[in-house]
Amino acid sequence: MIFDEAHRLRNVYKKFNKIARALRSATEVFSKLLLTATPLQNSLMELYGLISFIDPHIFGDEISFRKQFSRGTKELSQADFIDLKQRISPVTHRTLNVRLQNM
């Protein structure tokens, strides 16, 4: 399934986001492609939300994720940062505007 404007799903882990939760539940057996041109606002929880929409097993539950990564990107240890990159690499592809302009 393809979801455009997928940044709207970034808060799926929050109880108040009923639409994102309903979509995640209804599509859990399908492969998903999330598309967005809206950058994340340097929030690892937004990243957690989008990744958990695709596959809830990549990071585990919210408490485990917060315990390991919620200190923010500036405070992550090198090992945690590498772990984060390795976990998301199979399910993410980022294209910068600079790359698009040179095509």
C-alpha positions as CSV (number, residue, x, y, z in Angstrom):
1,M,0.0,0.0,0.0
2,I,1.2,3.5,-0.8
3,F,0.7,6.4,1.6
4,D,1.4,9.8,0.3
5,E,1.7,12.7,2.8
6,A,2.9,10.0,5.2
7,H,4.2,12.6,7.7
8,R,0.6,12.7,8.9
9,L,1.1,9.2,10.3
10,R,4.2,10.1,12.4
11,N,2.2,10.2,15.7
12,V,0.7,6.8,15.3
13,Y,2.1,5.8,18.6
14,K,0.0,8.4,20.4
15,K,-3.3,7.3,21.7
16,F,-5.2,10.4,20.4
17,N,-4.2,9.7,16.7
18,K,-7.1,7.5,16.0
19,I,-7.0,7.7,12.2
20,A,-3.3,6.7,12.0
21,R,-3.9,3.9,14.4
22,A,-6.9,2.7,12.4
23,L,-4.9,2.8,9.1
24,R,-2.0,0.9,10.8
25,S,-4.4,-1.8,12.1
26,A,-6.2,-2.1,8.7
27,T,-3.0,-2.5,6.7
28,E,-0.8,-4.5,9.1
29,V,-0.7,-7.5,6.7
30,F,0.3,-5.4,3.7
31,S,3.7,-4.1,2.6
32,K,3.8,-0.3,2.8
33,L,5.5,2.5,1.1
34,L,5.3,5.9,2.9
35,L,6.0,9.0,0.8
36,T,6.5,12.5,2.2
37,A,8.3,15.6,1.2
38,T,7.9,17.1,4.6
39,P,11.1,16.8,6.7
40,L,11.0,15.4,10.2
41,Q,11.5,18.2,12.8
42,N,14.6,16.6,14.3
43,S,12.3,14.5,16.5
44,L,13.3,10.9,16.9
45,M,9.8,10.1,18.1
46,E,8.5,11.2,14.7
47,L,11.0,8.7,13.2
48,Y,9.8,6.1,15.6
49,G,6.2,6.7,14.6
50,L,6.8,6.4,10.9
51,I,9.0,3.3,11.3
52,S,6.6,1.6,13.7
53,F,3.8,2.3,11.1
54,I,5.8,0.2,8.6
55,D,7.0,-2.5,11.0
56,P,6.3,-2.3,14.8
57,H,9.1,-4.9,15.4
58,I,12.0,-2.7,14.2
59,F,12.2,-0.6,17.4
60,G,9.9,-2.5,19.7
61,D,7.6,-0.6,22.0
62,E,7.7,3.1,22.7
63,I,9.2,2.7,26.2
64,S,12.1,0.7,24.9
65,F,12.7,3.2,22.1
66,R,12.6,6.2,24.5
67,K,15.0,4.4,26.9
68,Q,17.6,3.9,24.2
69,F,17.2,6.9,21.9
70,S,15.1,9.7,23.4
71,R,18.1,11.7,24.5
72,G,18.1,13.3,21.1
73,T,20.5,13.0,18.2
74,K,23.1,15.4,19.8
75,E,23.3,13.2,22.9
76,L,23.3,9.8,21.3
77,S,26.4,7.7,21.8
78,Q,28.2,6.7,18.6
79,A,27.1,3.1,19.1
80,D,23.4,4.1,19.6
81,F,23.6,6.3,16.4
82,I,25.1,3.4,14.4
83,D,22.4,1.1,15.8
84,L,19.7,3.5,14.9
85,K,21.0,3.9,11.3
86,Q,21.3,0.1,10.9
87,R,17.8,-0.5,12.1
88,I,16.2,2.0,9.7
89,S,18.4,1.4,6.7
90,P,16.3,-1.6,5.3
91,V,13.1,0.4,5.3
92,T,14.2,4.0,4.5
93,H,15.4,5.9,1.5
94,R,16.0,9.6,1.7
95,T,16.3,11.8,-1.4
96,L,17.5,15.3,-0.8
97,N,16.3,18.2,-3.0
98,V,19.9,18.8,-4.2
99,R,19.9,15.3,-5.8
100,L,16.6,16.0,-7.5
101,Q,17.7,19.3,-9.0
102,N,20.8,17.7,-10.5
103,M,18.7,15.0,-12.4
